Each structure stands twice: as structure tokens, then as C-alpha cells.
Amino acid sequence: MPDFLIFAFVGFLAQIVDGALGMAYGVISSTVLLAFGVPPASASASVHAAEVFTTAASAGSHAVNRNVNWKLFAPLAAGGCIGGAAGAFVLTSIDGDVLKPFITAYLALMGAVILYRAWRAREPRPFPLKWSGPLGAGGGFLDAVGGGGWGPTVTTAMVGSGADPRLAIGTANTAEFFVTSTISAAFLAALLSGHWEEGGLTTHAASVAGLIVGGLLAAPLAGVVVRRVPVRALTYAVGVIVLLLAGYQTVRQLGWV
């Protein structure tokens, strides 16, 4: 019960941040799981399992609050599913750590761009429809290979291009449900049958259940928060969280944590 309550609290906080800003659920949840001694493979599988439920609830909240650009949604989700399946397929032959320095540099650059756009307070402009599919494919691939990356890649690119943060976050979060489900179907089964043979799912069941319950409680609030927060404040918040993620990844890559 203590583990369940701890991870329910973690899942609640992580989903509030992810649902409101379009990223960071995986980073927050995985970090806490690893700190509790859960093996990396099990931590990644636990987070993906929890995300199937939390992204579904978050998607519903954003849809109800009209935070979704449905024209962008279809190609974004389709591209994400294709990229996610491909990433899961080649995961065994590509070291995800090789990509992390490039992702970190991308995050730092886009974080600075987003803050600049918030400072200049320019009017939002639609994200180009023709780029939504390729962006989704790249985000899905990185999410599968690197154990996370959909939000930092997709949401950041859309907001950085000048898109309305409310619609960028809502559309990315809604598409993420389908991407996460695809990755879980292609990748999670292998982890459950392999990496979890010693200290398997039953060992971490309380942690996973806590993440799911906490995330489900927070997910309905996501759409409301995004709809009500002013565009400029939301843009600043996205820029700050992106730079924090870049800083955290840099510290990890340097071996300081």
C-alpha cells in the first residue's frame, strides 16, 4: 500500500505536468521508478503500460475542451504509429543512447526559440499540415527507441514553429494515445516475457497501478488547464519545461546523477 500511494502521487503530478504542457510524464515517472531501484527496462515498460491508460483519459479531456486540431491529428497519429512501430522493431540494433545528445541539443535550441516567441508575443500561426505526418513519425520513432520523446519532439516543434500552444498540446496529447498503444503492442510484450522474468510484473504491480490511478485522476484536469491558461503564459511554461528537460538530460549524460 505505501508503494501504491507514493506512485499514485507521482503519477498524479507527472500527468498534471504532461497534460498541461504536453511532455515530461515519462521523464518524471521513470526517474522516480529508477530511484526506487526498478531496472531500466522494467521502468520503461511500466511507464508505457501506465501511459496507455493516462493518455486515453487525457485525450478525452482535451477533446471535450476543444483543444484538438483534428486536421493535424490524423496524419500526426498515423505517422506516430508508423514511427513507433519501426522504432520498436529496430530497438535491438540501435543504441538509444547514441541519439540522446542530439535530442538534448534539439531541446535546448527549441526551448530558447519558444521563450523568444513568448517574449515577442507574436500571434500564433497554424502548424503546416504537410509536416504533421513526418513530425509524428519522428516523434514516434524516438519515443520507442529512446524510451521517451513524443512530447519533447512533437509538442516542442509545434509550439516552436509558432502554433497555438493550446492546440499543439491538445493535439499532441490526443495523438499520443494511439502512438503509445502501438509502441506497447510491439514492444511491451517482449519486455514482459524477457526482462521481467526475474522480479517480473508482479514485483512492480503496485508501482504501475499507482501510476495509472494517479494519472487517471489528474488527466481530466489537463484539458481545462490548457483551455484557461493565457497563450503567452502557456508558451513561457512550455519553454521553461523544455529547457529543464534539456538540462536534466545533459546532467545524466555527463554522469552526474
N, C-alpha and C positions, 0 to 999 in steps of 0.2 A: 504493500500500500504506500509506503513512503516514496518508493521509486516512481510509482504511478502518479502521485501528486506532484512530485518535482517536475516530471516530464510533461505533465498536463500544463503546469505553469509555463514551462519553457515553450511548449507548443503554442500556447495562447499568445505569448509575447512575440514569438517568431512569426506567427500568422498575421498579427496586427501590423507588424513592420512590412511583411511581404505583401499583404493585401492592400495596404495603403500606398506603398512605394514601388511595388512590382518586383521586388527582389529581396534576397537575404534569408529566406526561410531555411534553405539548405545549409547555408554557412552557419547560422546560429544553432540549428538543431544538431548538425554534425559535430560542431565544436564541443558542445556540451556532452554529447554521446562519447566522443573520444576522450574527454576529460574524465569521464566515469569509467574508462578502461575498456570500452567496447571496441573490438577490432575494426580497422578502417573499412574493410569490405562489408562487415555486418552493419556498420554505421550508415554507409551509403545505401544499402538495401533497406534498412529501417526507415530512412528519410524518404526514399522513393515510395515505399509502401504507404507511409502516412500521407504523402502528398497526393496520392490518388483520391483520398477522401477529402482532404482540405482544399485542394484545387477545385473539386466539384462544387463544394459549398461556396467558395469564393467566386467562382464563375457565375453561380446563380445570383449572388448578391450584386455583382457588377451588372449583370443583365437586367435585373429588376430596377436598378438605379440608372439605367440607360448610359452606362459608361463604356459601351462597346461599339466600335465602328465595325459593323457587320460586313462591309465591303472588304475591309482588310482582314477580317477574322478568318474567312475560308482559306485563302491562299497561305496565310500565316500558319494556321493549324496544319494544313496539308503538308507544307514544307517542313514544319517542325516534326511531324510524324515520320516523314521520309528520312530526314537528317538524323532523328533519334534512333530509328531502326538501324540505319547504316552505322552510326556511332557504336551502338551496342554490338553489332556484328564484327567490327574491326577492333573492338576494345582489347582483345587479347594480343594483337600485333602492334598496337601503338601505345606508347607510354604517355599517359595523360599529363605527366609532369613536364614533358617537353613543351607542351602548349602553354603552361601556366605563366611563364614570364611574358609572353606575347599578350595573353589575356589581361595580365596586370597592367601592362603598358597601355593597352586599349582602354581599360577602365579609368586610369589616371587622366588620359587625354580627354575622354568623353566627360568625365566629371568636371574638368576645367571648362570645357565647352558649355556644359549645362549651366554652371554657375555664371558664366559670362552672359548667356542668354537671359538668365533670370535677372541679372544686374541691368542689362539693356532693356528689359521689359518689352520685348517685341511681341507682336501679335502672333499667336500660334498659326501654323500653316499645316495643311494635310500632309501626311506621310505618303510618298509616291506608291501607288498601288502596285506598280511593276516590280518594286523591290521587296514587297512583303513576303513573297514566296521564298526567294533566296535568303532573306534575313531569317525566316523561320527555319530553313534547312540548316543554316549555320548555327543558330541557337540550339536546335535540337541535337545536332552532332556534338557540339561542345558540352551540352548537358549530359549526354550519355558517356562520352569519353572522359571528361574531366570530373564527373560526379557532381556537376552543377554548372550553371552558366546560362540557363534560359533567360532569366530576368536580367542579369547584368549585361547580356548581349543584346537581347531584343528590346527591352524597355529602354535601356540606355541609348541605343541607336535611334529609336523613335523620338524620344524626348530631345536628344542631342540634335536631331535634324530640324527641330522647331515645332514638332507636333504638340497638340494639346496634351499635357501630362495626364489629365483625367481619362481621355480616350486611349492614350498609349498604355497606361497601366491597366485599365479595364480590359482592353482587347488582348493584351499580352497574357494577363492572368486567366482569362477565359480560354484562350487557345492552349494554355499550359496544361489544362486538364487532359486534353487529348494527347499531347506530347508525352506527359508523364505516364499515362496509361500505356502508350505504345512502348516506351522505354522499359517499363516494368514488365510488360508481357514478353519482351525479347531478352531482357537482361536479368530480372529478378529471379526467375525460375532457376537459372544457372547458379546464382549465388546461394539460393536456398538449398539446393541439392549438393553444392560443393563446399563453399566457405563456411557454411553453418553446420557442418557435420559435427564439429566439436563445439559445444556451447551454442547450440542452434537457436532457432526462432523462439523456442520455449524459454530459453535463458533470458532473452531480451523482450519477452512479450509485454511485460508491464511498461517498459520504456516506450515501445511502439504504440501501445494502447493509450498511454498518456499523451504522446504527441498528437495522436488522432483526435482524442476527445478535446484537448486544449485548443487545437487548431480549428475544430468544428465549432467550438463556442465563439471563437474570435472571427471566423470567416464572414458571418453575416454583417459584421460591422464595417468590413472593408469598403463595400460599395458606398455606404453612407459617408464615411470619412472622405473618400476621394471626391464625391459629389459636392461636398460642402466646403472643403478647404480651398481658398483662393488659388488661382493658377500660379501666380508668382511664388507664393509660399510653398506650393507643392513642387515647383521646379527647383527652388532652393533646397528643399528636403531631399529630392532625388539626387541632386549634385553632391550634397554632403555625404549621403549614404554610399554613393559610388566611390568617392574619394576614400572613405573609411574602409570600404572593401578592398580597394587597391592597396592601401597602407597595410591592412591585415595580411593580404596575400604576400606582400613584399617581406614583411617580418617573418612569415612562415618559410618563405623560400630562402631567407638568409639563415634559417635555423635558430632564430632567437626564441621561438616558442615551440 
